[in-house]
Amino acid sequence: MVEERDMAIALRRLAILESGPLRTTDELLEWSKLRKWVIDNDLLEEYRSQDYFSCAGEVTKSGYAPKNPKPIFSRFLDIFRK
């Protein structure tokens, strides 16, 4: 049970490292070690089938901000009423 959890954590960490630029030598060494571990243990299928990749493909739609019902002049007067 612990090994499955550790494997899932390692696979997720590798996915995170591969999704962005490697900024330090420690990250590069960690990426290299994890990538070698995945390839040597034939874990590519488990790596590709992670939830991380299905969530990464989700796109958030952006829209316009709601309009303020008060005109700008009444908002200006609200400043002085307080």
N, C-alpha and C positions, 0 to 999 in steps of 0.2 A: 504494500500500500504506500509506504513511504517512498519507494523507488519510483512508482508511477507519478507521484506528486513532484518529486525532484526532477524527473524527466520532463514533465509538463512545464515546470518553472524554467528549466534550461532551454527548452524549445521556444518558450515565449521570450526569454531574454535574447536569444539569437534573432528572433523576428524583429524585436525592437532595435537591436544593433544594426540590422540590415535595412531598416526602414529610414534611417537618417544617416547623416555624415558621421564618420568616426572622428572624434575631436582629440582624443588623447592616445598615447601609445598603449595605455592599459586597456582601453576599449578595443584597440586593434588586436592586441594579444588575446583578449577574451573572445573576440569574434573568431579569430583563427582557431583557437582551441575548441570552441563550441562547434564550429563548422566541420572541423576534422572529426569530432566525436560523432556528429550526425551522419557523416558520410561513412565512417568506419563501421558504425553499428547499423547501417542500412535503415536509417530512420527518416528518410526523405518523405515518405508517404505520410507519416505522422506529423512531420514538420509542415507540410503543405495543407494538411486538413485541420489546422488549428482554428479556433474561433477568432483569433486575432486578425486573420486575413479576411474573414467574412465581415467582421465589423469595420475593418479598414476601408472596405469598398462602399460603405454607406455614405450618401451625400446629403448634406443638410441644405434645404432650400432657404434662400434668403429672400426677404421681401421688403417692402417699404415700411417705414415706421408709421404708426398710427398718427393721424392728424390731431393736433391739439384743438379742441372745440372753441377755446377762447381766442379772440383776435389778439394781435401783438400789443395793441394799446391797453387792453384790459389787463394783460399780464404785467405790463409796465406799472399800472396803478396798484396792482397787488403787492408790489415791492414796498410801496410807501404806506400801505395800510397796516403792515405788520409792525 
